[in-house]
Amino acid sequence: MTEKPDLSGRIALVTGASRGIGYFIAKELAAAGAHVIAVARTVGGLEELDDEIKAAGGETTLVPLDLKDMAGIDRIGGAIHERWGKLDIMIANAGILGVISPIGHVEAKTFEKVMEINVTATWRLIRSLDPLLRASDAGRAVIMSSGAAHSAKAFWGPYAASKAAVEALARSWADETKNMPLRVNSVNPGATRTAMRAQAMPGEDPDTLPHPSEVAAKIVPLASPELTETGLIFDVPKNRFTRYRMPE
């Protein structure tokens, strides 16, 4: 899937939009015609995004928010309902790595923070925005996952567990809505030149990795009203949908 969709007049929300993959997804959505609701903690990054999108003729609404603020997530749903009455696209991109460490050495507060941001906040976002996505004629939800959810490599326990959890949420949500216009899919972006990747792999040469703009360009077609797939994971490195299965 590489063709850029026509998203003219559609309303799209992106979390983690102040940097990395989320930043470039927001730019791609705006370039395709969507009004982008950009959510992130970092005000400076949001303002830079706003400047770039507006300079290109696009439209944004900035929402500075720490996703630990669960009531704030609920308020986003209410505000969207009052202004537009629906949401067409949700990109749940925000997440944190935590630490790369043996499971037994992970501090409780670190594990809890990873689960709070990566899992609980994603569930809260789904809960807040589900009615608005159902109100769209072609609601599209994209949940950012990771290959770590399936490889479950040594020392990646908290992050891998959090991504496995959000994939399960996405699949259940997709099954609940399979007879509706709403389509729900997960994404494995693969290794990407981001700050999170540098934190996880400090010795890696970032120039050997795809730029987040390249990855974003492959994800945005999942927001297309023409998309039919649901309940799957889109593997960016392979540029195709995959149905992961547990070994028998």
C-alpha positions in Angstrom: 0.0 0.0 0.0 1.8 3.1 -1.2 -0.8 5.3 -2.9 -1.6 8.5 -1.0 -5.3 8.6 -0.2 -7.6 11.6 -0.7 -8.5 12.7 2.8 -10.1 16.0 1.9 -12.6 17.2 4.5 -11.7 14.4 6.9 -10.8 14.8 10.6 -7.8 13.0 11.9 -6.3 12.7 15.4 -2.6 11.7 15.9 -1.0 11.1 19.3 2.7 11.6 19.8 2.6 14.2 17.0 5.4 16.4 18.2 8.3 14.2 16.9 9.3 11.0 15.1 6.8 8.9 13.2 3.8 10.7 14.6 5.1 14.1 13.4 5.4 12.9 9.9 2.1 11.0 9.9 0.5 14.3 10.9 2.2 16.1 8.0 1.2 13.3 5.5 -2.4 13.4 6.7 -2.6 17.2 6.3 -0.9 17.0 2.8 -3.7 14.5 1.8 -6.3 17.0 2.9 -7.2 16.1 6.4 -7.7 18.5 9.3 -5.2 17.2 11.9 -5.8 17.2 15.6 -2.2 16.9 16.9 -1.8 15.6 20.4 1.5 15.6 22.3 3.3 16.7 25.5 5.9 18.9 23.8 4.4 22.3 22.9 7.5 23.4 20.9 7.2 20.3 18.6 3.5 20.9 18.1 4.1 24.5 17.2 6.7 23.5 14.7 4.3 21.0 13.2 1.6 23.6 13.0 3.9 26.0 11.2 4.9 23.4 8.6 1.4 22.2 8.0 0.0 25.7 7.7 2.8 26.8 5.4 1.8 24.0 3.1 -1.8 25.1 3.1 -3.1 22.5 5.7 -5.1 22.9 8.9 -4.4 21.7 12.5 -5.8 21.9 15.9 -3.1 21.5 18.6 -3.8 19.6 21.8 -0.9 19.8 24.4 -1.6 16.8 26.6 0.3 14.3 28.7 -1.4 11.0 28.1 -1.1 10.2 31.8 -4.0 12.7 32.1 -6.8 10.2 31.5 -9.5 12.8 32.2 -7.8 14.9 29.5 -8.2 12.1 27.0 -11.9 12.0 27.8 -12.2 15.7 27.2 -10.7 15.3 23.8 -13.6 13.1 22.8 -16.1 15.7 24.1 -14.4 18.6 22.3 -14.4 16.7 19.0 -18.1 15.8 19.4 -19.0 19.4 20.1 -17.0 20.8 17.1 -17.4 18.2 14.4 -19.8 15.5 15.7 -17.5 12.7 14.4 -13.9 11.6 13.9 -12.7 10.0 10.7 -9.2 8.9 11.6 -7.4 7.9 14.8 -3.7 7.2 14.9 -2.7 6.0 18.3 1.0 6.5 17.9 2.3 7.8 21.3 4.4 5.3 23.3 7.4 5.0 25.5 10.2 2.4 25.6 10.8 2.2 29.3 14.1 0.4 29.8 16.0 -2.4 28.2 16.7 -4.7 31.2 16.2 -8.1 32.6 12.6 -8.4 33.8 13.6 -9.0 37.4 15.6 -5.7 37.4 12.8 -3.5 36.1 11.6 -1.1 38.7 7.9 -1.2 39.5 7.4 2.5 38.7 9.0 2.0 35.3 6.9 -1.0 34.4 3.8 0.8 35.5 4.6 3.9 33.5 5.1 1.8 30.3 1.7 0.1 30.8 0.1 3.4 31.7 1.2 5.2 28.5 1.3 2.4 26.0 -1.7 0.4 27.1 -4.1 2.2 29.5 -3.9 5.5 27.6 -4.5 3.7 24.3 -7.6 2.0 25.8 -8.8 5.3 27.2 -8.3 6.9 23.8 -10.3 4.1 22.1 -13.1 4.4 24.7 -13.2 8.2 24.2 -13.1 8.2 20.4 -15.0 5.0 19.5 -18.4 6.6 19.3 -17.0 9.4 17.1 -15.3 7.0 14.7 -18.6 5.0 14.4 -20.3 8.2 13.4 -18.0 8.6 10.4 -18.9 7.1 7.1 -15.5 5.4 7.0 -13.8 5.5 10.4 -10.2 4.4 10.4 -8.2 3.5 13.5 -4.5 2.7 13.5 -2.8 1.4 16.6 1.0 1.5 16.7 2.5 -1.8 17.7 6.0 -3.3 17.2 7.7 -6.4 16.1 8.8 -6.7 19.8 5.2 -7.9 20.5 6.0 -11.1 18.6 9.8 -11.5 18.9 9.7 -11.0 22.7 13.4 -10.8 22.8 15.5 -10.9 26.0 15.4 -7.6 28.0 12.5 -6.1 26.1 9.8 -7.5 28.4 7.8 -4.5 29.5 7.8 -2.9 26.0 7.0 -6.2 24.3 4.2 -6.9 26.7 2.7 -3.5 26.3 2.6 -3.8 22.5 1.2 -7.3 22.6 -1.6 -5.9 24.8 -2.5 -3.0 22.4 -2.5 -5.4 19.5 -5.0 -7.6 21.4 -7.1 -4.5 22.1 -7.1 -3.6 18.4 -8.0 -7.1 17.3 -10.9 -7.3 19.8 -12.1 -3.8 18.7 -11.9 -4.8 15.1 -14.0 -7.9 15.7 -16.6 -5.9 17.6 -16.9 -3.5 14.6 -16.3 -5.8 11.6 -19.9 -5.3 10.4 -19.6 -1.5 10.6 -17.8 1.0 8.3 -15.0 1.3 11.0 -11.7 -0.4 10.1 -9.2 -1.1 12.9 -5.6 -2.2 12.2 -2.2 -2.3 14.0 1.1 -1.3 12.5 4.6 -2.6 13.0 6.8 0.3 11.8 10.0 -1.6 12.0 13.4 -0.2 12.9 13.1 3.6 12.3 15.5 6.6 12.8 13.8 7.9 15.9 14.8 9.0 19.4 13.2 5.9 20.9 15.2 3.6 18.6 18.4 5.5 19.6 17.6 4.9 23.2 17.1 1.2 22.7 20.1 0.7 20.4 22.7 3.4 21.3 25.5 1.8 19.2 23.5 1.6 16.0 24.2 3.9 13.0 21.0 5.8 12.5 21.8 6.4 8.8 21.3 2.7 8.2 17.6 3.1 9.2 14.6 4.5 7.3 13.7 8.1 8.1 10.4 8.4 9.9 9.0 10.3 6.9 9.4 7.2 4.8 7.6 5.1 7.4 4.8 7.6 7.8 4.2 7.6 4.0 3.5 3.9 4.2 1.2 4.2 7.2 -1.1 7.0 6.0 -2.8 4.8 3.3 -4.4 2.9 6.2 -6.5 6.0 6.8 -8.1 5.7 3.3 -11.9 5.5 3.1 -11.2 2.8 0.5 -9.4 0.5 2.9 -11.2 -2.9 3.5 -8.9 -4.7 5.8 -9.5 -4.9 9.6 -8.2 -6.7 12.5 -4.7 -7.1 10.9 -1.2 -5.8 11.4 0.4 -3.8 8.7 4.1 -4.7 8.5 5.9 -1.6 7.2 9.2 -3.2 6.3 7.4 -5.8 4.2 4.8 -3.3 3.0 1.9 -5.7 3.5 -0.7 -6.9 6.0 0.1 -9.9 8.2 -2.1 -12.0 10.4 0.3 -13.1 13.2 -0.5 -16.4 14.8 0.8 -18.0 18.0 2.8 -21.2 17.4 0.7 -24.3 17.9 
